[in-house]
Structure formats: structure tokens, C-alpha cells
Amino acid sequence: MYKYGCALIIMLLLSVNLLAQDTAWLESFNRERIHTTKTAMVVLGGWSVANIATGLVGMGQTGGEAKYFHQMNVIWNAVNLGIAAAGYFGNRKLNPASYNMQGSIREQNKIEKIYLVNGALDLAYIMGGLYAREYGKNQTGKEQDRWKGYGSSILLQGGFLLLYDIVNLSIHHRHGKALNKKFDGMQLSFAPGRISASLTF
């Protein structure tokens, strides 16, 4: 009986130690995910500011199709800048220590799905830009310039966002693999009157 009591105490101490290590590991894992997301928002914000600035200058210095190209760049990136700002400051409020294993998995899956869905939308934007340019060829005068200029802008913005989302999805997916492998080396077995644990390093 004494032997079983000692074994149980050792198992409990081991479990507490492993739990403390896992909590620290999860906090680090979530901190990296949040940092990666904030960095992505900074990149998107930088792209948006550059496009707005060059677009405003371009609108005043060009005419015809080029003017509408710059105009759409300004409109499109004003929206992007709002998304980037909301995403950045929203992630700044997150506490990496507040997620348990289930919460960490849920947040990891969520961020990957966001980039995956956005990638599909980017393809739709590119197709829309191609359509706008083709439609503009059948127009005349100002309408032709507008459709072709807007179409070229949407092609550019959709192409950038597709690359942006693919890169970020790849980074987050690679990061998420660590979560799946975390407990691969730990095995627990239960039998009548016996509990055993093994760790593989």
C-alpha cells in the first residue's frame, strides 16, 4: 500500500511539473502567433499608406485611365488601412497566457481559416479586375477609362493580397505544426490497478 501511495505522489508531482512546462510552452506559442499577426497587420498598413500617398499624388498629376487607376488604389487601401489598424490593435489586447490547449488550437485553426478564405476572395478580386478591364474595352470615352483604370487597380491589389495571404498562411501553418507535435512523445496507459506514463525525447 505504501508503495502505491509513493507511486501516486510521484505521478502527481510529475503531472504538476509537466503542466507547468506546458503552460509556459503554450504562452510562448500563443505569443509568437499574436506577434506574427501584428507584424502582418503592419505590412498591410504600410502597403496601404504607400498606395494612398502615391494614389493621391497620381490622381492630381495624371488623367484618363491612369487617374482612375490611382483613384481606386486610394479607395481600396483606405479600407485596407482600417482593417490593418483594427487587426493590429485588436491583437495588442490579447493575452498569450490566457489560452489553454483547447483555446490555442481553436485560435490557431481560426487564423489559418481566415487566410485561406481571404485567399479565395483574392482570386475573386483578380477575376473581377480582369472582367472590369474587358468590359471597359467595349465602352467609350470616360467610361472606358474608368473601367480599365479600376480593373487594373483591382488586379494589382488582388495580386498583392493573394501573395500576402499565401505567405501568412504558410507562416501560421508551419507554426501550428508545433502544436500538433507537442504531445506526440507522451503516452499514458490505464489498466486495472495501474497507471503508467512514458515520455519520449
C-alpha positions as CSV (number, residue, x, y, z in Angstrom):
1,M,0.0,0.0,0.0
2,Y,2.9,2.3,0.9
3,K,4.5,1.5,-2.5
4,Y,1.3,2.5,-4.4
5,G,1.0,5.7,-2.3
6,C,4.5,6.8,-3.2
7,A,4.0,6.0,-6.9
8,L,0.8,8.1,-6.9
9,I,2.6,11.0,-5.3
10,I,5.4,10.8,-7.8
11,M,2.9,10.7,-10.6
12,L,1.1,13.7,-9.3
13,L,4.4,15.7,-8.9
14,L,5.3,14.7,-12.4
15,S,2.0,15.8,-13.7
16,V,2.2,19.2,-12.0
17,N,5.7,19.7,-13.4
18,L,4.6,18.8,-16.9
19,L,1.6,21.1,-16.6
20,A,3.8,24.0,-15.6
21,Q,6.1,23.3,-18.5
22,D,3.1,23.0,-20.9
23,T,1.6,26.3,-19.7
24,A,4.9,28.1,-20.3
25,W,5.2,26.5,-23.7
26,L,1.6,27.4,-24.7
27,E,2.1,31.0,-23.6
28,S,5.2,31.2,-25.8
29,F,3.4,29.5,-28.7
30,N,0.5,32.0,-28.5
31,R,2.8,35.0,-28.1
32,E,4.5,34.1,-31.3
33,R,1.2,33.7,-33.2
34,I,0.0,37.1,-31.9
35,H,3.3,38.7,-32.8
36,T,3.2,37.2,-36.3
37,T,-0.4,38.5,-36.8
38,K,0.6,42.0,-35.6
39,T,3.6,42.0,-38.0
40,A,1.3,41.1,-40.9
41,M,-1.0,44.0,-40.0
42,V,2.0,46.4,-40.0
43,V,2.9,45.1,-43.5
44,L,-0.6,45.6,-44.7
45,G,-0.8,49.0,-43.2
46,G,2.5,50.0,-44.8
47,W,1.3,48.9,-48.2
48,S,-1.9,50.8,-47.7
49,V,-0.3,54.1,-46.7
50,A,2.1,53.8,-49.6
51,N,-0.7,53.2,-52.1
52,I,-2.8,56.0,-50.6
53,A,0.1,58.5,-50.8
54,T,1.1,57.6,-54.3
55,G,-2.6,57.4,-55.4
56,L,-3.4,60.9,-54.2
57,V,-0.3,62.3,-56.0
58,G,-1.1,60.3,-59.1
59,M,-4.7,61.5,-59.2
60,G,-3.6,65.1,-59.3
61,Q,-0.9,64.5,-61.9
62,T,-2.5,62.1,-64.4
63,G,-5.6,61.8,-66.5
64,G,-7.7,59.2,-68.3
65,E,-7.2,55.6,-67.3
66,A,-4.2,56.3,-65.1
67,K,-6.2,58.7,-63.0
68,Y,-8.9,56.1,-62.3
69,F,-6.2,53.5,-61.5
70,H,-4.8,55.8,-58.8
71,Q,-8.3,56.7,-57.6
72,M,-9.2,53.0,-57.0
73,N,-5.9,52.5,-55.2
74,V,-6.8,55.2,-52.7
75,I,-10.3,53.9,-52.2
76,W,-9.2,50.2,-51.8
77,N,-6.3,51.0,-49.4
78,A,-8.4,53.3,-47.2
79,V,-10.4,50.1,-46.4
80,N,-7.2,48.0,-46.1
81,L,-5.7,50.6,-43.7
82,G,-8.8,50.4,-41.5
83,I,-8.6,46.6,-41.4
84,A,-4.9,46.7,-40.7
85,A,-5.4,49.1,-37.8
86,A,-8.3,47.1,-36.3
87,G,-6.3,43.9,-36.6
88,Y,-3.2,45.3,-35.1
89,F,-4.8,47.0,-32.1
90,G,-7.1,44.0,-31.6
91,N,-4.2,41.7,-31.3
92,R,-2.3,44.0,-28.9
93,K,-5.1,43.5,-26.4
94,L,-4.7,39.7,-26.5
95,N,-3.1,37.9,-23.5
96,P,-1.0,34.9,-24.7
97,A,-1.2,33.4,-21.2
98,S,-5.0,33.3,-21.3
99,Y,-5.2,30.3,-23.7
100,N,-5.3,26.7,-22.6
101,M,-4.6,23.9,-25.1
102,Q,-8.1,23.9,-26.5
103,G,-8.1,27.6,-26.8
104,S,-4.7,27.6,-28.5
105,I,-5.9,25.0,-31.1
106,R,-9.1,27.0,-31.7
107,E,-7.2,30.3,-32.3
108,Q,-4.6,28.6,-34.5
109,N,-7.3,27.0,-36.7
110,K,-9.2,30.3,-36.8
111,I,-6.2,32.3,-38.1
112,E,-5.4,29.7,-40.8
113,K,-9.0,29.7,-42.0
114,I,-9.1,33.5,-42.2
115,Y,-6.1,33.5,-44.5
116,L,-7.5,30.6,-46.5
117,V,-10.9,32.3,-47.1
118,N,-9.1,35.6,-47.9
119,G,-7.0,33.8,-50.5
120,A,-10.2,32.6,-52.2
121,L,-11.5,36.2,-52.1
122,D,-8.3,37.4,-53.6
123,L,-8.8,35.2,-56.6
124,A,-12.3,36.6,-57.0
125,Y,-10.8,40.1,-56.9
126,I,-8.4,39.2,-59.6
127,M,-11.1,37.8,-61.8
128,G,-13.2,40.9,-61.1
129,G,-10.3,43.1,-62.2
130,L,-9.9,41.1,-65.4
131,Y,-13.6,41.4,-66.1
132,A,-13.6,45.2,-65.5
133,R,-10.8,45.7,-68.0
134,E,-12.5,43.5,-70.6
135,Y,-15.8,45.3,-70.0
136,G,-14.1,48.7,-70.4
137,K,-12.8,47.7,-73.9
138,N,-16.4,47.8,-75.1
139,Q,-17.0,51.3,-73.6
140,T,-16.0,54.7,-74.9
141,G,-14.5,57.9,-73.5
142,K,-14.6,58.4,-69.8
143,E,-16.4,55.1,-69.1
144,Q,-13.7,53.2,-70.9
145,D,-11.0,55.0,-68.8
146,R,-12.9,54.3,-65.6
147,W,-13.5,50.6,-66.1
148,K,-10.0,49.9,-67.4
149,G,-8.3,52.0,-64.7
150,Y,-10.4,50.5,-61.9
151,G,-9.8,47.0,-63.3
152,S,-6.0,47.5,-63.4
153,S,-6.1,48.7,-59.8
154,I,-8.1,45.7,-58.6
155,L,-5.8,43.3,-60.4
156,L,-2.8,44.9,-58.6
157,Q,-4.4,44.9,-55.2
158,G,-5.9,41.4,-55.6
159,G,-2.5,40.1,-56.7
160,F,-0.7,41.7,-53.7
161,L,-3.3,40.4,-51.3
162,L,-3.1,36.9,-52.8
163,L,0.7,36.8,-52.2
164,Y,0.2,38.4,-48.8
165,D,-2.3,35.8,-47.7
166,I,-0.3,32.8,-49.1
167,V,2.8,33.9,-47.2
168,N,0.9,34.5,-44.0
169,L,-1.0,31.2,-44.3
170,S,2.3,29.4,-44.8
171,I,3.9,31.0,-41.8
172,H,1.0,30.3,-39.5
173,H,0.6,26.7,-40.8
174,R,4.2,26.0,-40.1
175,H,3.9,27.5,-36.7
176,G,0.8,25.4,-35.9
177,K,2.6,22.1,-36.6
178,A,4.4,22.6,-33.3
179,L,1.1,22.4,-31.5
180,N,0.2,19.0,-33.1
181,K,3.6,17.6,-32.2
182,K,3.8,18.8,-28.7
183,F,2.4,15.7,-27.0
184,D,3.4,13.1,-29.6
185,G,6.1,11.9,-27.3
186,M,3.8,11.4,-24.3
187,Q,1.9,8.2,-23.8
188,L,-0.5,7.4,-20.9
189,S,-1.9,3.9,-20.3
190,F,-4.5,2.8,-17.9
191,A,-5.1,-0.7,-16.6
192,P,-6.9,-2.1,-13.5
193,G,-4.8,-1.0,-10.5
194,R,-2.2,0.6,-12.7
195,I,-1.5,4.0,-14.3
196,S,1.7,4.4,-16.3
197,A,3.2,7.3,-18.3
198,S,6.1,7.4,-20.7
199,L,7.9,10.3,-22.3
200,T,10.0,10.0,-25.5
201,F,12.6,12.6,-26.0
